[in-house]
């Protein structure tokens, strides 16, 4: 039964028409669209990075203790996450 099913699926596969290649015009349009999307994403990334960097610099200069407290909280949270992950790995074994 499985052999017949496999043969039938192979016959169906051979009957499938191969997709036509896109024309050069379509390829150029696709490349243009992809580049435009990449430029937009890069611009958004740079704007967000500048916003974060300027906020960090402002916080460091105006309120260094708040900046240090935030850094300590981040480090503490990361360490707790690593310990929890390691503990979970030992519990699974």
N, C-alpha and C positions, 0 to 999 in steps of 0.2 A: 504494500500500500504506500509506504513512504517513497519507494523508488518511483512509482508512477506519479506521485505528487511532485517529486523533484524534477522528473522529465517534463511534466506539464509546465512547471514554473520556468524551466530552461527554454522551452518553446515560446512562452510568453515573452521572455526576455529578448529572444532573437527577433520577435515581431515588433518590438518597440522601435519607433523611428528615432534616430539620433537627433538631438537638438541642433538647430542651425547655429553657426557661429554668428555673434553680433557683427554688424557692419562696422567699418572704421569710424563712421560718423557717430554711431551709438557708443563705441568705445571711447572716443574723444569726449563725448558728453558725460559719460560716466566718470572719466578721469577728472574732468573739470568740476563736476559736482562733488567728488570726493575731496579734491584739493580745497574747494571752498569750505566744506564742512570742517576739514582739518584746520584751516586758518581761523575759523570762528572758534573752534574748541581751544586752540592755542591762545587766542586773544582773551577768552574767558579765564583760562588757567592763569595767564600772566596777571590779569586784573585781580583775581582772587589772591594770588601769591603776593602781589604788592600790598593789597589791603591787609593781609595777615602780617607781613613784614613790618609795615608802617605801624600797625597796632602794637606789635611786640616791642618795637623800638620806643614808641611813645610810652608804653607801660614801663619799660625798663628805666627810662629817664625820669618820668614823673612819679612813679610809685614802685620803686624797686622791691619793696617787701612783698607787695601783692604779686609781682612777677615771680619772685623766689618761692612764694607759697604755692602758686600755680605749678611751677616746675616740680616742687616736692610732691604735690598731689599726683601729678602725672607719673613720676618715677615710682611712687608707692603703689599706684594702681597697676602699673605694668609688672612690678615685682609680685604683687598678689596674684595677678593673672598667670604668671609663669609658675608660681608655686602651685596654684590650683591645677594647672595643666599637668605638671609633673606628678602631683598627687593622684590625679585621675589616671595617668598612664600606669602608675604602680598598682592602682586598684584593679585595673583591667587584667593585669598579668596573674 
